Amino acid sequence: MVSQADCDCIIFPCMGRKSYSTTLRFLLSSRLQFPNHHMKTLAILAVSVALLTSAQAVERPSAHTKGTPTGKPTGTLKPGEYWWNPQLSPSGPLMVLVSIPEQTMHVYRNGILIGRSTVSTGSQGHSTPGGVFSIMEKKTEHYSKKYNNAPMPNMQRLTDTGICMHSGNLPGYAASHGCIRMPFDFSQLLYSATSRGGTVVIGNGKVPVPHLASSPGLVLAPKDLTPDMLRPLANNEYDWRPQRSPSGPITMVISSADKAIYVYRNGNAIGRASVEISGISGLGNHVFSLLEGTTGQQSFLAPGREARRWMNVTSSGFRVDAQRIAARLHFNPEFAQKLYDTIAPGTTVVITDQPVVRSRVKAAILES
């Protein structure tokens, strides 16, 4: 028979940060003999304590702003204030919009605002880059390798150079080394709602939108780059190689200057097609995100299919409805059908009047 004190000595030294499976393996492999009912009690207790331990979030660093919830979805926010109401849109693709001039973040799900918060972006000399980014990595517990092992809870990495969204101190102005600081409580809420590959658009009021900035190296020079990939396409011609990247988030770039559409999955080029554009003016600079559902109208691009629903994320100048732009685009219908079957809610479309980058010197829509 084992006493309660013996139970405490056996279970709790094994817990710490180890998982409950480690504790169970210890109990099951122990040579101590337990009556069946004691063994069952110990197992249940071990699992319960371990689950409780694993459920606890990373502790808030003392210097980080905790955050203050507010019941207002509109109006001015004081430093550290946030609003979060995900029940307004329980499912669908998530889009995060950051305004550097306003030091705010807005979160949309399936085109509906579900959250907003104050933020603190890069200070002078450490500016936060503007552009269209994908969430490349997520870690609840992370420490800066560059700045004295500084804690960065609920880290979501946007670039290869270390620009992230994470919990931090919000003094009421831009004060970071380039990252996007959020109130600790809000950073937890956002972390639980996002996923890798999600789209984050950062507007700095200076760089013309859009800029495809997530992984420029992959877009500029894929690992299996061949001269044929850069060959101008003839009218109605297309190239479709989805096997180059079987899964991951999709981004499309439509360039009126190149008269072409480029399709990337997980940062790798999987297709392109020549595009004819009606009208005499350019398309402008816009970012759209694909929502769930259809409009009930026929698609201008894929004959016989219903038009998809798109959210206008941001535009330089006048905002234009996605259907109006689609009505001006004409490309191979076979390519259109393949593309229609491939894209999914959350797909990002970047439209620009600039040429797609072929060299660092002529960089137009890609930032390093």
N, C-alpha and C positions, 0 to 999 in steps of 0.2 A: 504494500500500500504506500502511496506517495502523498506526502502532506502538501498543503497549499503553499508553504514556503518553498518546498522542493519544486513545485510547479513554476513559481515565480522565477526561481534560479534557472530553470531549464528554458523557459520561453523568452523572457525579456532580454537576456544577453544575446540571443540569436536575432533579435529584431533589428534595431538600428535602422539602416537604410536598405536592409536586405528584403527581398520579396517574401510573401507568405509561402511560396513554393519552397524556398530555402529552409524555412522553419519547419515545414511539414516533412521535408526530407530528413531533417535532423531528428525529428520525433520518431519517424518511422524506422530510421536506421539505428536508434539508440538501443543499447542492450538492456536498459532498464525495463522491467516488466510492469505494464500498466493493466489494471482491470479494464474491460471493454468500455464501461461507462466513463472511466477516467480518460481513456484515450480519445473517446469521442468529444468529451468536454474540452480537452487540451487542443484538439484539432480546430474546433469551432472558435475557441478563444484566440488561437494563433491567427486564423484567417481574419477574424474580426479586427484584431489590433493592427494587422498588416494592411488591411484595406483602409482603415481609418488613417494610418500613417501615410499611405500612398495618395490618399485623396486630398491631403493638406497641400495647399499651394506653396510656392516658394515665398519665404517671408519678405516683407517689404523692407528694403534698405532704409535706414533712418533718414537719409538725405532726400529720398524720393517723395514726391508729392502723392499723398494717398488718393486724393480726388473727392469731389463733392457732387453727388447726383442732383440733377435738377429736373423738374417735371415739364420743362419747356422745350419743345422741338425747334423753336425759333427764338430769335432775339439774341442779344449780346451775351456771351459767356465770360465769366470772370476766370482768371487763371486757376486751373485745376478743376473747373466745373465740367460736367459731361451729362449727356442724356442718352439713355439706352432703352429701346423698346422693340426687341426682335420679334415679338408676337405679331407685330403689324404685317410681317412678311416671313412666315415660318420657314420657307424653303426657296431655293433658287440661287442663281449665281450671285456672288458677293463682289462689290466694287468699292474700293477705298479711295476717296479723293482728299488730298492734302493741299491746303492753300498756305503758301509761305507768307504772302503779304498779310493775310488775316490770322495766321497762326492757329488754324483750325483744321479739324479732320471731320469729314462726313462719310458715313457708311451706308451704302445702299444694298438691298437684297432684292433681286428680281425687279429692279427699278424703283423700289420704294425705300425712302429714308427710314433706317431703323436705329441709327445712332449718330452722335456727333460729340466732339470733345475739343477742348483747347489742347494745343501742342507747343513744343519748343523745338525749333529746327536749328540749322547751322548758324553759328555766329560769323561775324566778319572774318574772312580768311579761312573759314571752314564751311563754306556754303553747301547747303543741301541741293543736289542736282535736280533740275526739273525734268520730267519725262514720264514715259509709260513703263512701268516696271512689273515684274512678276515676283511673287514670293518664292525665293529659292531655297530657304531653309527655315525651320522653326525649332526653338529650344526654350523650354520654360526656365531653365537655369543656364545662364551664360555669363562669361566674364571677358572683358575687353583684353585682347592680346596687345593692343597698341597703347592704351592709356591706363597704366598702373593696375591692371587686373580689376578695373572698375566693374561692379555688378551691372548686368543688363537683363533683368528678369523679363520673361515673355518676349524674347527676341525673335524678330522675323526679318531675315536678311533679304535685301533687295538687290545688292550688287556684289560683284567679286571683290570690290575694293573696301567692303565693310560697312556700307550704308545700310542701316537697319531701322526698324521701328521697335521701340522697347520702352519699358517703364523708366522714369527719370524725374529730375527736378524741373518744375515749371515756374520760373520766376516772373513770367508775364511778358517775356520777349525771347527772341532767338538767342540761345545760349549754348547749343551743343557743338560737338566737333563735326557735325554733318549729319548725324542720325536724327530721327524724329522721336522726340521724347513724348510720352503720354503719362497721364496720371496712372498710378499703380493699379487701382481698381479697374479703370477702363481698359488698361492693357490686358488684364486677365479676361475681360469680357470679349474683347476683340480677338484675342488669341483662340478662344474657344469657338469662335464663329468662322475663322478663316481656314484655308487649306493651302498646301503647297501648290504653286502655279496660279494662285489668285492674282488679280490685277490691282495694282496700286498706281494711281495717277497723281503726280506731284506737279503743281503749278507754281512757278516762281514769279510770274508777271513779267519775265524778261525773255526767256527762251520761247520762240514760237512753238505752239503745240500743233501737231504731236511730235514727240521724239520717242523712238523705240529704244529704250535704254537698258533693258534687263541683261542681255548677254550679247553685246555687240560683236565680240570676237567670233561667236558661233554663227551669227548671221552674216558677217563679212566674209568669213573664211571657214566654211564647214570642213570637218576633218577629212572628208573625201572629196574635196573641191576638185573639179575638173574644168578645163576651158569651156566645155560644152554648157556648163551651168550659167556662164555669162554671155553666151551667144544670144544676140537679139532674136526674138521670135517673130516669125512671119505672121501675117494676118490670120486669125482664127486658129493659130497653133497653140499647143499647150504641152506641158511636161508634168507628169503625175507619178510620184514615187513615194507613196505612203509608207512603204516598208523601211525607208531610211530612218524613221522614228515611229514605231508602232503605237506609242501611247504618250499622253501628256497634254498640257494645255496648248491650245491653238491660237496663233496670232496671224492675221493677214495684213498685208500692206498693199494699198492700191495707190499707184503713182501715176498722175496724169502726165508728168514729164516723160516717164518711161513708157507710157501707154501699156502698163503691165500690172498684173496682180501677183503678189508673192505670198506663199503660204508656208508657215513655219509651225512645227509641232515640237514642243519641248526645246525650242531654240534651234532646231535643225530644219533646213529647207526640205519640204516634201512635195512642193508643186509650184508651178507658175504658169501664167497664160497671158497672151496678148489681149489687150482691151481696147476697144473702140469707144470713144467718148463723144456723145452728141453735144451740140451747143458750142458756142465760141468762147465761153469763159472757163476758167479752171474749176476744179472741184472744191478748192479751199482746203483748210487743214482741220481735221476732225478726228475724234476718237469715239467709237461706238462699242457697246457691249451687248452680246446676244442674250436675250431674256428667254424665259420659258414660254411656250405657247406660240400660236400663230395669229395673224390679223384677220383671217377669214377671207382675205383677198388673194388673188393669184400673184405669184412671184414674178417680178419683171425679169429675173435672172435665170430661174429654173422653170421652164415651161411645164405646166401640169401640176405644179406643187404650190402649196399655200405659202404666202409671204411670212417670214419669221418676224418676231417682235424684237426691236432694237432700242437700246437706251443711248441717247446722245450724251456721252460723258462730258465732253468738253469740245469747244470749237474756238478757232481764232477768227474773230469777227462775228458774222451772223450765224446763228444756229440753224441748221438745215435738217429736215426730216430725212431719215434713212431711205425711205421710199422714193423721195425726190432724187436722191443721188443714184439709187439703183436704177431708176428709169433712164438715166443717161449712160449707163454702162452696158456694153454688148461684148460678150465673149463666147467661146465655143460652148454650145449647149451640153455637150457630153461632159466637159470639164465642170460646168455648172451643176450637173446632177451629182457628180462625184463629190464636189465640194459641199453640196447641200446635205448629203448623207454622212459627211465627216464632221462638220462643225456641230458643236453642242453648246448649251447654255453656259455662258462665261467666256466664250470666244471673243477675243478683242480684235477690232478692225481699226487700223490706222489709215487714214486717207490724207494724202499730201499732194501738193503741186510741185514738190521738189523731187529730183531724181533719187532713186534708191542708191545708197552708197556702193561704189565700186572700188574706191580707194579712200584712205584716211584723208587725203588732201581735199577730196570733194564731198566730205561728210555732210549730209543734209538732214537725215532723219535719225541717225544713230549717234549716240554719245558714248564716249569712253568714260 
